[in-house]
Amino acid sequence: MRPNSRLRSASLALASIVFLPSIHAADPNLARPVPVPPPPMGWSSWNSFSNTVNAEIVMAQAKAMASNGMKKAGYQYINIDEGWWLGERHADGGFVVDEKAWPALADGEKPGDMANIVRFIHSLGLKAGIYTDAGKDGCSLYPDVGRMYFNVGSEGHYEQDFLQFAKWGFDYVKVDWCGGDRENLDPAVQYAEIARAIARAEKVTGHRLYFSLCEWGRQSPWTWAPHVGGAPADVWRTSGDIVDPIVASGPHADRKASFDKMLGNFDNGVHPEAQHTGFYNDPDMMVIGMPGLSDAQNRVHMSLWAMSGAPLLVGADLTKLSPETLATLTNPAVLAVDQDALGLQAVKAAEPAKGLEVWVKPLAKAGSRAVMLLNRTGTTQEITAGWKELGLTEEARATITNLWTGEQLAPSGSYAVQVPPGDAVLVLVQGTEMRSTAYQPDPAPRNSKNATLMCRDCDLTFSKVASRAAWAQVRITYKNSGNSPRYAELRVNGEGPTRIAFPPTGPGPGSISIMTQLDQPNANVLRFSASEDTPPLIDAITVD
């Protein structure tokens, strides 16, 4: 939408970390990989209905998702974007909701109560999402979206509004930035207040609100959104909209999705260092099935989002999807790449010539990689992926499976394929991992009260870490015997921090993975810190 270009990097105070030097120091590779929450899958009303959304539209979309195979494939969110509320409030500050647009849907319900539509969505086994803006206004203040509404943001009402969303039963909330941008607010400040308001609403109601931060990426939210307000965003937008709203019966009927714009959003969304442990870069709602893209381009679009580990939020009208589009959206092998338990984002492993790219995404199963060979040129080109570039041993044969056709091959050392212009080949490569290197942390300070067990009020540092490539997968061995995630921040070679979630491991050790840039061949420094009273007990790291 309409952000400005000022960049911001987070600077948070470093505090303490607990260090347990010998959970199972003999072999970090024996730690159980701990799955992390996958990116969300669902539908959003904005692309196809702009701010003309109402209960009738939402019910039709929910019914379609529940019956057309999407729910079975894993799609679950029905997200109501802007237009559900027209900007009026009661004397106590509560929302005034149009009773005609949001009527009672069952006996005993009150018109204008958004809990009605939530109950309907939940009755289909789906989850419900809602929208607001961080500013006083929302994106309806721009005339090109259809109807103009003012005062549809939550500024000045954060605690009240997010508590209401939770009480209504919504499971997901998208917080836009049109109003905040218009007022020239600081997104890191405003979204920190919102994160705290969401945390309070969850504490009061016991109901989880998935937090989608939509600042469009101009002020680098991947550097601060994972630790904004001490209650991190789950996903954050990394770019503007792929397409302006396309309302088939309205003034936008002639608008079309752009394949090049979709590729640009993919490029803007690549920030692997910030995507891990349940936090995700969001390159925007998908335009698969909307006017402007062919079936082949829809498959490329789906491949790009799956390799990104992006939220899969469909913007098309679900009641009008073709069989080909539904097959693209529900391909189980491609969805498995997006929803992989490591929760990582692909990195560009090679670019043998301009416009010819090899992208690789590490997967939870040892020796498995999702690999995309992307041809951005105007002619058919051969693209080769070598096992070494993928972090696999060159001596062993590997199994190659084309994730769209199901074709299987068993080449040695590399895989070469002819890729048509503007197309991509998406494959699963299953081979043998290169030998990884395990590192123990630097010795604890001598003045520690019990240097054999823990070190408080100090950073946990791993020095002289080597890497075979600019991007490396780092597995962190740790222990969290609690019932909820704990958090620590990581700085690599003195750069800005990324906040890492450490899910519960049970009584034994576990491991989570991150992707990080290691630009010093044999002298990288990874430093962990935490401000919580009970941080994770970090034992070792392993660099693949």
ZIFENKA-V443541 format. One record per residue. N is the residue number from 1. RES is the residue in one small letter. OMEGA is omega in whole degrees, -180 to 180 (999 if undefined). Layout:
# ZIFENKA-V443541
n=[N/N]
res=[RES/RES]
omega=[OMEGA/OMEGA]
This chain:
# ZIFENKA-V443541
n=[1/2/3/4/5/6/7/8/9/10/11/12/13/14/15/16/17/18/19/20/21/22/23/24/25/26/27/28/29/30/31/32/33/34/35/36/37/38/39/40/41/42/43/44/45/46/47/48/49/50/51/52/53/54/55/56/57/58/59/60/61/62/63/64/65/66/67/68/69/70/71/72/73/74/75/76/77/78/79/80/81/82/83/84/85/86/87/88/89/90/91/92/93/94/95/96/97/98/99/100/101/102/103/104/105/106/107/108/109/110/111/112/113/114/115/116/117/118/119/120/121/122/123/124/125/126/127/128/129/130/131/132/133/134/135/136/137/138/139/140/141/142/143/144/145/146/147/148/149/150/151/152/153/154/155/156/157/158/159/160/161/162/163/164/165/166/167/168/169/170/171/172/173/174/175/176/177/178/179/180/181/182/183/184/185/186/187/188/189/190/191/192/193/194/195/196/197/198/199/200/201/202/203/204/205/206/207/208/209/210/211/212/213/214/215/216/217/218/219/220/221/222/223/224/225/226/227/228/229/230/231/232/233/234/235/236/237/238/239/240/241/242/243/244/245/246/247/248/249/250/251/252/253/254/255/256/257/258/259/260/261/262/263/264/265/266/267/268/269/270/271/272/273/274/275/276/277/278/279/280/281/282/283/284/285/286/287/288/289/290/291/292/293/294/295/296/297/298/299/300/301/302/303/304/305/306/307/308/309/310/311/312/313/314/315/316/317/318/319/320/321/322/323/324/325/326/327/328/329/330/331/332/333/334/335/336/337/338/339/340/341/342/343/344/345/346/347/348/349/350/351/352/353/354/355/356/357/358/359/360/361/362/363/364/365/366/367/368/369/370/371/372/373/374/375/376/377/378/379/380/381/382/383/384/385/386/387/388/389/390/391/392/393/394/395/396/397/398/399/400/401/402/403/404/405/406/407/408/409/410/411/412/413/414/415/416/417/418/419/420/421/422/423/424/425/426/427/428/429/430/431/432/433/434/435/436/437/438/439/440/441/442/443/444/445/446/447/448/449/450/451/452/453/454/455/456/457/458/459/460/461/462/463/464/465/466/467/468/469/470/471/472/473/474/475/476/477/478/479/480/481/482/483/484/485/486/487/488/489/490/491/492/493/494/495/496/497/498/499/500/501/502/503/504/505/506/507/508/509/510/511/512/513/514/515/516/517/518/519/520/521/522/523/524/525/526/527/528/529/530/531/532/533/534/535/536/537/538/539/540/541/542/543/544]
res=[m/r/p/n/s/r/l/r/s/a/s/l/a/l/a/s/i/v/f/l/p/s/i/h/a/a/d/p/n/l/a/r/p/v/p/v/p/p/p/p/m/g/w/s/s/w/n/s/f/s/n/t/v/n/a/e/i/v/m/a/q/a/k/a/m/a/s/n/g/m/k/k/a/g/y/q/y/i/n/i/d/e/g/w/w/l/g/e/r/h/a/d/g/g/f/v/v/d/e/k/a/w/p/a/l/a/d/g/e/k/p/g/d/m/a/n/i/v/r/f/i/h/s/l/g/l/k/a/g/i/y/t/d/a/g/k/d/g/c/s/l/y/p/d/v/g/r/m/y/f/n/v/g/s/e/g/h/y/e/q/d/f/l/q/f/a/k/w/g/f/d/y/v/k/v/d/w/c/g/g/d/r/e/n/l/d/p/a/v/q/y/a/e/i/a/r/a/i/a/r/a/e/k/v/t/g/h/r/l/y/f/s/l/c/e/w/g/r/q/s/p/w/t/w/a/p/h/v/g/g/a/p/a/d/v/w/r/t/s/g/d/i/v/d/p/i/v/a/s/g/p/h/a/d/r/k/a/s/f/d/k/m/l/g/n/f/d/n/g/v/h/p/e/a/q/h/t/g/f/y/n/d/p/d/m/m/v/i/g/m/p/g/l/s/d/a/q/n/r/v/h/m/s/l/w/a/m/s/g/a/p/l/l/v/g/a/d/l/t/k/l/s/p/e/t/l/a/t/l/t/n/p/a/v/l/a/v/d/q/d/a/l/g/l/q/a/v/k/a/a/e/p/a/k/g/l/e/v/w/v/k/p/l/a/k/a/g/s/r/a/v/m/l/l/n/r/t/g/t/t/q/e/i/t/a/g/w/k/e/l/g/l/t/e/e/a/r/a/t/i/t/n/l/w/t/g/e/q/l/a/p/s/g/s/y/a/v/q/v/p/p/g/d/a/v/l/v/l/v/q/g/t/e/m/r/s/t/a/y/q/p/d/p/a/p/r/n/s/k/n/a/t/l/m/c/r/d/c/d/l/t/f/s/k/v/a/s/r/a/a/w/a/q/v/r/i/t/y/k/n/s/g/n/s/p/r/y/a/e/l/r/v/n/g/e/g/p/t/r/i/a/f/p/p/t/g/p/g/p/g/s/i/s/i/m/t/q/l/d/q/p/n/a/n/v/l/r/f/s/a/s/e/d/t/p/p/l/i/d/a/i/t/v/d]
omega=[-169/178/172/-167/-178/180/-180/173/-176/172/-177/178/178/-177/-169/175/174/-177/176/-167/-175/173/178/-168/-178/-176/179/-178/-180/180/-179/174/-178/179/180/180/-179/175/-177/175/-179/-178/175/-172/-165/-172/-174/-175/179/-179/175/-174/176/-175/-179/179/-176/179/179/179/180/178/179/-180/-177/-172/-173/179/-179/177/180/-180/177/177/-175/-176/167/-171/179/-178/-174/-180/180/-175/-171/171/179/178/172/-180/180/179/-179/-178/167/-175/-179/-176/179/180/-177/-175/170/-177/-180/179/177/-180/-179/177/180/177/-177/174/179/-177/176/179/179/-180/180/-179/178/-179/-179/178/-173/178/-177/-171/165/178/179/-180/179/179/174/-177/175/177/177/-173/-176/-180/-178/178/177/176/178/175/-179/174/-175/-179/-177/-178/-173/-176/-179/-174/-177/173/179/178/180/179/176/179/178/-176/-169/175/175/-179/-175/-172/-178/178/178/179/-179/-180/-179/177/177/-175/-179/178/-177/-178/174/177/-180/178/179/178/177/179/179/179/178/-180/-179/-172/-173/-176/-177/173/176/-169/176/-177/-173/-180/173/170/-176/180/170/-178/178/178/-178/-177/-180/179/-178/175/-178/178/-163/169/177/176/178/179/-177/-177/176/-179/174/-174/170/-178/178/180/-170/-176/-175/-176/-177/-172/-177/179/-179/175/-179/177/180/178/177/177/179/177/174/-179/-178/-177/-177/177/-172/-178/-178/-175/-179/171/176/175/-172/167/-177/-180/174/175/180/177/176/180/179/180/174/-179/175/177/179/179/174/179/176/178/-180/178/-180/-179/178/178/177/-170/-174/167/180/-179/-175/178/-179/175/-174/-180/-176/-178/176/175/179/179/178/179/178/-176/-173/178/-172/-179/179/177/179/177/-180/-173/-176/-171/176/178/-176/177/179/172/178/-176/-177/172/-174/175/-177/179/178/-169/174/179/-178/177/176/180/-173/-179/-178/179/-177/177/164/-175/177/176/-170/179/180/-176/-178/180/176/-177/173/177/-177/173/178/-178/-178/178/-178/-178/179/-179/-176/-175/-172/171/179/175/179/176/174/-172/177/-177/-176/180/-179/177/178/-179/177/170/-177/178/179/-178/175/-178/179/-180/179/-176/179/172/-178/-177/170/178/178/-176/-177/-179/167/179/178/-179/179/180/171/-179/176/-178/177/178/-178/-178/176/-179/179/-172/180/-177/-174/176/179/178/174/176/175/-170/172/-176/175/179/-178/179/178/-175/-178/176/-180/170/-180/176/-177/178/-174/176/174/-177/180/-178/-178/-180/170/-170/171/177/179/170/179/179/174/-179/-179/-172/165/-177/-175/175/179/-178/177/180/-169/-175/-177/180/174/178/171/-176/173/169/-179/176/177/-172/175/-172/-176/-173/178/180/177/-175/179/173/-180/-180/-178/177/-180/180/178/178/-175/-174/-172/170/177/-177/180/999]
